[in-house]
């Protein structure tokens, strides 16, 4: 995986973070692998973030990473109640593997 650092204004559509974004207190704002949506970019701008390290790959690989990030995001939303309760949910991991083309 190749990484590239870009200004937040130059982040291409459906870019994926290659490294986590930290605030001034070293708290994680967004983790590596996160799909950068316009809303997330606006939020980062408001927090003073000016540069991001994103995945620089062939267009097909970027689409694949973006699709995987969207799938992960959707699963996190669907399992949000169990995750908030701190429960480890084996079903979440099985569904994630299945959606990524593996066997459940």
MOPE-V349384 format. One record per residue. N is the residue number from 1. RES is the residue in one letter. PSI is psi in radians with two decimals (none if undefined). Layout:
BEGIN
[[N	RES	PSI] [N	RES	PSI]]
END
This chain:
BEGIN
[[1	X	2.24] [2	X	2.51] [3	X	2.64] [4	X	2.50] [5	X	2.23] [6	X	2.70] [7	X	2.56] [8	X	-0.51] [9	X	-0.37] [10	X	0.19] [11	X	2.16] [12	X	2.80] [13	X	2.44] [14	X	0.56] [15	X	2.72] [16	X	2.35] [17	X	2.33] [18	X	-0.43] [19	X	2.68] [20	X	2.68] [21	X	2.19] [22	X	2.61] [23	X	-3.04] [24	X	-0.35] [25	X	0.21] [26	X	0.44] [27	X	2.46] [28	X	2.12] [29	X	-0.80] [30	X	2.42] [31	X	2.82] [32	X	2.49] [33	X	-0.05] [34	X	2.36] [35	X	2.25] [36	X	1.85] [37	X	2.84] [38	X	-0.67] [39	X	-0.71] [40	X	-0.70] [41	X	-0.72] [42	X	-0.76] [43	X	-0.73] [44	X	-0.69] [45	X	-0.73] [46	X	-0.46] [47	X	0.06] [48	X	0.20] [49	X	2.27] [50	X	-0.40] [51	X	2.57] [52	X	2.60] [53	X	2.02] [54	X	2.89] [55	X	2.21] [56	X	1.86] [57	X	3.07] [58	X	2.66] [59	X	-0.69] [60	X	-0.69] [61	X	-0.66] [62	X	-0.74] [63	X	-0.74] [64	X	-0.78] [65	X	-0.69] [66	X	-0.74] [67	X	-0.72] [68	X	-0.72] [69	X	-0.71] [70	X	-0.71] [71	X	-0.80] [72	X	-0.73] [73	X	-0.76] [74	X	-0.74] [75	X	-0.69] [76	X	-0.68] [77	X	-0.80] [78	X	-0.58] [79	X	0.30] [80	X	-0.65] [81	X	-0.73] [82	X	-0.66] [83	X	-0.64] [84	X	-0.54] [85	X	-0.05] [86	X	0.29] [87	X	2.47] [88	X	2.17] [89	X	1.83] [90	X	-0.51] [91	X	-0.69] [92	X	-0.80] [93	X	-0.66] [94	X	-0.78] [95	X	-0.72] [96	X	-0.80] [97	X	-0.75] [98	X	-0.77] [99	X	-0.39] [100	X	0.15] [101	X	0.08] [102	X	-3.11] [103	X	2.56] [104	X	none]]
END
